Amino acid sequence: MSRISLSRLFTGIRRITLLLLVLAVSQSGSAQQPVNVLIVYYTMTGTTQSLARLVAEGADAVEGVNVSLKPVESVTVEDLLEARGIILGSPTYYGNMAGPMKSFIDSIGLVHGSPFLAGRIGGAFATGGGSAGGKEHVIVSLLLAMINTGMMVAGPTYGDGQNGYALPGAAAIDTGNPDEFSATEIEDARRLGRRIAEIAVTLAD
Ligand SMILES: Cc1cc2nc3c(=O)[nH]c(=O)nc-3n(C[C@H](O)[C@H](O)[C@H](O)COP(=O)(O)O)c2cc1C
């Protein structure tokens, strides 16, 4: 082989090696992209916002997650599409979710042409004025809406998988002080955020 063709060969090999290196670096970079977990809440007097912050704390504890906490009034459908985990929270109004949360959910289909949110994991939380009064119904209504967009849903869990129990979501009673929750309410909210974030990370793999 002549000296010229040998040097061309080496130049070619160098170029291919460089290209492979660039590809490998870009691949490893995309694997490290944080997974978005979006927490959307409606609040009038602050209780649901405080519970949302606890849910966010739980999600934030999971590595590789980027948590956004947003009032429903400022959420866009693009925010939903960019998230791998979506957690909705609402006060209980007459046994159901508050109107602004329902209007937002309805707007997903009415204004935006029903984007399909399959491949995302959802969770829900609620606050209410009494120990009964509909908080669990609010949670189930929020989860049902998410199932109807194609999402999967989950709640907080306790135990090791063999021995334990699961809840449909997190709930808290409004004591009149938006930052006053029981230890169980705080733990449920944090566990909800953590579980949704953990599942979101596995879905993004
Ligand atoms: C219009 C209205 C209806 C309500 N209906 C219920 C209800 O059916 N059940 C209940 O437990 N609490 C009910 N509440 C109490 C709220 O759910 C509770 O105070 C809630 O935690 C307020 O959330 P926020 O502080 O995030 O606005 C109602 C409050 C309002 C303003």
The ligand as a Gaussian input file, in Angstrom:
#p B3LYP/6-31G(d) Opt

LIG

0 1
 C      -67.455000      25.640000      48.270000
 C      -66.841000      24.717000      49.263000
 C      -67.314000      23.429000      49.390000
 C      -66.729000      22.543000      50.293000
 N      -67.205000      21.274000      50.370000
 C      -66.578000      20.379000      51.194000
 C      -67.017000      19.032000      51.245000
 O      -67.969000      18.609000      50.564000
 N      -66.349000      18.154000      52.046000
 C      -65.282000      18.564000      52.824000
 O      -64.704000      17.740000      53.526000
 N      -64.845000      19.859000      52.791000
 C      -65.454000      20.769000      52.001000
 N      -65.012000      22.068000      51.938000
 C      -63.825000      22.434000      52.713000
 C      -62.559000      22.439000      51.856000
 O      -62.449000      21.252000      51.118000
 C      -61.315000      22.545000      52.732000
 O      -61.390000      23.677000      53.534000
 C      -60.061000      22.535000      51.870000
 O      -58.999000      21.971000      52.589000
 C      -59.668000      23.903000      51.396000
 O      -58.545000      23.791000      50.594000
 P      -57.599000      25.041000      50.279000
 O      -57.162000      25.636000      51.618000
 O      -56.464000      24.475000      49.529000
 O      -58.409000      26.008000      49.488000
 C      -65.627000      22.969000      51.082000
 C      -65.157000      24.283000      50.945000
 C      -65.748000      25.138000      50.051000
 C      -65.202000      26.548000      49.898000

